[in-house]
Amino acid sequence: MRKALITSLLTAASVIALQPAFAGNSDRAGQAGATELLINPWARSSGFGSANTASARGLEAQWLNVSGMAFTQKTEVLFSNTQWLVGSGVMINAFGVSQKLGEAGVIGLTVMNMSFGDIDITTTEIPDGGIGTFSPNYLNIGLSYAKSFSNSINGGLTVRVINQNIQNLSATGVSFDAGVSYTTRLGSRDKDKNKDNFQFGIALKNVGPPMSYSGDGLGVRGSVPGSDRSLTLEYRAQQYEMPSSLHIGVAYHWRNTKLVHQVSGAVNFTSNSFTRDLMNFGLEYSFKELFMLRGGYVLQMGSSGADNNIAISALTGPTAGLTVNVPLAKKDSGKNSKLGIDYSFRATNPFAGVHSVGLRIAL
């Protein structure tokens, strides 16, 4: 136990020492691509302010800290629908399934699709449209593996394929996520039934080679002046980098002796490579793990200068959500199968917020 704790502390110190290399830079905002990777598509954790990097459990942990996926008991199926920036017509659907392999390993697969509806095709000659529509589409597929190395230490890795399709242009890339979590007995008493009150987690996300667009949309056909000939000019698309980020989080759970009531608090620091850093705060109340009410706040860390009060996102910070779990097995069966219904809301300005509804089956 002592060796594991020392290792975790040294890892945390090393990561903090590398912060200048990952420090957020508002001047680079907009220079990264594949920014849909920064959107949390899951209803439960988004209502928590995405603050539970240290305490995320099950398949949903793939987006936060993949090491938490190691807590999957057997099989988990997860679906979520998000009305992104209500009024914009953008919709996000996410689906995933995870399966425990052996005693300690878990494999998981998730698919996230982001659609923007039908957009009018316009040209320089016909700026008002009326000649048809096109439908941009973003698709991310993540394959993960997580493992429990001990009762306290978990780790995991995700390989994600990213595809962006905009009419006659497309881009495909790959990114990697990695995460570790450590559970301590700090704050636990010998008579406690649970020894996981305090949790610590680190995750590195969206690391991969640059992407670039290709396709017929980069070609322009025109006539040669003074001739009846025509030619096609093809432009080169500039490469763009992944929106890499580093997450460091802690979480603590307060439980009564009969484990009926539980209050969980979490704090997470996000270091973004292409925009401002974030502080995520979350608080959740749970009653017998059947009903959960949560809230959170995402704080954009300002930079010194005239742009200190300029928002870089439509998300204004407050989040809220709730969960209702319905047991699928009798108490005396020894099984912990549940059907969970999740909902979350994220406040925005402008638009009418972000609404997410999720459905999960844990066997």
ChimeraX attribute file (.defattr): number of C-alpha atoms within 10 A of each C-alpha:
attribute: neighborCount
match mode: 1-to-1
recipient: residues
	/A:1	11
	/A:2	7
	/A:3	8
	/A:4	14
	/A:5	15
	/A:6	11
	/A:7	12
	/A:8	19
	/A:9	13
	/A:10	12
	/A:11	14
	/A:12	15
	/A:13	11
	/A:14	11
	/A:15	15
	/A:16	12
	/A:17	10
	/A:18	10
	/A:19	12
	/A:20	10
	/A:21	9
	/A:22	18
	/A:23	18
	/A:24	23
	/A:25	15
	/A:26	18
	/A:27	10
	/A:28	12
	/A:29	15
	/A:30	13
	/A:31	14
	/A:32	18
	/A:33	16
	/A:34	21
	/A:35	14
	/A:36	18
	/A:37	19
	/A:38	14
	/A:39	11
	/A:40	20
	/A:41	28
	/A:42	30
	/A:43	28
	/A:44	29
	/A:45	29
	/A:46	28
	/A:47	31
	/A:48	30
	/A:49	31
	/A:50	26
	/A:51	31
	/A:52	31
	/A:53	34
	/A:54	31
	/A:55	28
	/A:56	26
	/A:57	20
	/A:58	24
	/A:59	32
	/A:60	28
	/A:61	22
	/A:62	29
	/A:63	25
	/A:64	30
	/A:65	33
	/A:66	34
	/A:67	36
	/A:68	32
	/A:69	32
	/A:70	29
	/A:71	20
	/A:72	23
	/A:73	19
	/A:74	16
	/A:75	19
	/A:76	22
	/A:77	21
	/A:78	20
	/A:79	23
	/A:80	22
	/A:81	21
	/A:82	24
	/A:83	20
	/A:84	24
	/A:85	21
	/A:86	16
	/A:87	12
	/A:88	12
	/A:89	12
	/A:90	14
	/A:91	18
	/A:92	22
	/A:93	20
	/A:94	21
	/A:95	20
	/A:96	21
	/A:97	20
	/A:98	26
	/A:99	21
	/A:100	21
	/A:101	17
	/A:102	8
	/A:103	9
	/A:104	16
	/A:105	20
	/A:106	27
	/A:107	22
	/A:108	26
	/A:109	20
	/A:110	22
	/A:111	17
	/A:112	22
	/A:113	18
	/A:114	20
	/A:115	16
	/A:116	16
	/A:117	14
	/A:118	12
	/A:119	12
	/A:120	14
	/A:121	16
	/A:122	14
	/A:123	10
	/A:124	7
	/A:125	7
	/A:126	10
	/A:127	10
	/A:128	11
	/A:129	14
	/A:130	10
	/A:131	10
	/A:132	10
	/A:133	13
	/A:134	14
	/A:135	14
	/A:136	17
	/A:137	16
	/A:138	19
	/A:139	19
	/A:140	21
	/A:141	19
	/A:142	21
	/A:143	18
	/A:144	23
	/A:145	24
	/A:146	29
	/A:147	24
	/A:148	21
	/A:149	12
	/A:150	12
	/A:151	12
	/A:152	17
	/A:153	20
	/A:154	24
	/A:155	24
	/A:156	25
	/A:157	23
	/A:158	26
	/A:159	19
	/A:160	23
	/A:161	16
	/A:162	20
	/A:163	18
	/A:164	20
	/A:165	17
	/A:166	15
	/A:167	15
	/A:168	13
	/A:169	15
	/A:170	18
	/A:171	16
	/A:172	17
	/A:173	17
	/A:174	19
	/A:175	20
	/A:176	19
	/A:177	25
	/A:178	24
	/A:179	27
	/A:180	25
	/A:181	27
	/A:182	24
	/A:183	22
	/A:184	18
	/A:185	14
	/A:186	12
	/A:187	13
	/A:188	17
	/A:189	11
	/A:190	8
	/A:191	8
	/A:192	15
	/A:193	12
	/A:194	14
	/A:195	17
	/A:196	20
	/A:197	20
	/A:198	22
	/A:199	23
	/A:200	25
	/A:201	29
	/A:202	28
	/A:203	25
	/A:204	21
	/A:205	26
	/A:206	23
	/A:207	19
	/A:208	17
	/A:209	13
	/A:210	17
	/A:211	21
	/A:212	17
	/A:213	19
	/A:214	17
	/A:215	15
	/A:216	12
	/A:217	14
	/A:218	15
	/A:219	14
	/A:220	11
	/A:221	10
	/A:222	11
	/A:223	11
	/A:224	10
	/A:225	8
	/A:226	6
	/A:227	7
	/A:228	7
	/A:229	9
	/A:230	10
	/A:231	11
	/A:232	11
	/A:233	10
	/A:234	13
	/A:235	12
	/A:236	11
	/A:237	12
	/A:238	9
	/A:239	13
	/A:240	16
	/A:241	19
	/A:242	23
	/A:243	24
	/A:244	22
	/A:245	22
	/A:246	23
	/A:247	23
	/A:248	25
	/A:249	24
	/A:250	22
	/A:251	25
	/A:252	20
	/A:253	20
	/A:254	16
	/A:255	18
	/A:256	10
	/A:257	12
	/A:258	10
	/A:259	15
	/A:260	12
	/A:261	14
	/A:262	18
	/A:263	17
	/A:264	19
	/A:265	22
	/A:266	26
	/A:267	24
	/A:268	25
	/A:269	20
	/A:270	24
	/A:271	24
	/A:272	22
	/A:273	23
	/A:274	23
	/A:275	22
	/A:276	21
	/A:277	22
	/A:278	18
	/A:279	20
	/A:280	22
	/A:281	25
	/A:282	26
	/A:283	23
	/A:284	20
	/A:285	19
	/A:286	20
	/A:287	13
	/A:288	13
	/A:289	15
	/A:290	15
	/A:291	15
	/A:292	19
	/A:293	19
	/A:294	24
	/A:295	23
	/A:296	26
	/A:297	23
	/A:298	23
	/A:299	18
	/A:300	19
	/A:301	13
	/A:302	16
	/A:303	15
	/A:304	7
	/A:305	7
	/A:306	7
	/A:307	11
	/A:308	11
	/A:309	10
	/A:310	9
	/A:311	12
	/A:312	14
	/A:313	11
	/A:314	13
	/A:315	20
	/A:316	18
	/A:317	18
	/A:318	19
	/A:319	26
	/A:320	24
	/A:321	25
	/A:322	22
	/A:323	23
	/A:324	18
	/A:325	19
	/A:326	15
	/A:327	16
	/A:328	14
	/A:329	13
	/A:330	10
	/A:331	9
	/A:332	6
	/A:333	7
	/A:334	8
	/A:335	12
	/A:336	14
	/A:337	19
	/A:338	18
	/A:339	17
	/A:340	19
	/A:341	20
	/A:342	22
	/A:343	24
	/A:344	25
	/A:345	23
	/A:346	26
	/A:347	19
	/A:348	19
	/A:349	13
	/A:350	13
	/A:351	14
	/A:352	15
	/A:353	19
	/A:354	20
	/A:355	20
	/A:356	25
	/A:357	22
	/A:358	22
	/A:359	21
	/A:360	21
	/A:361	19
	/A:362	21
	/A:363	17
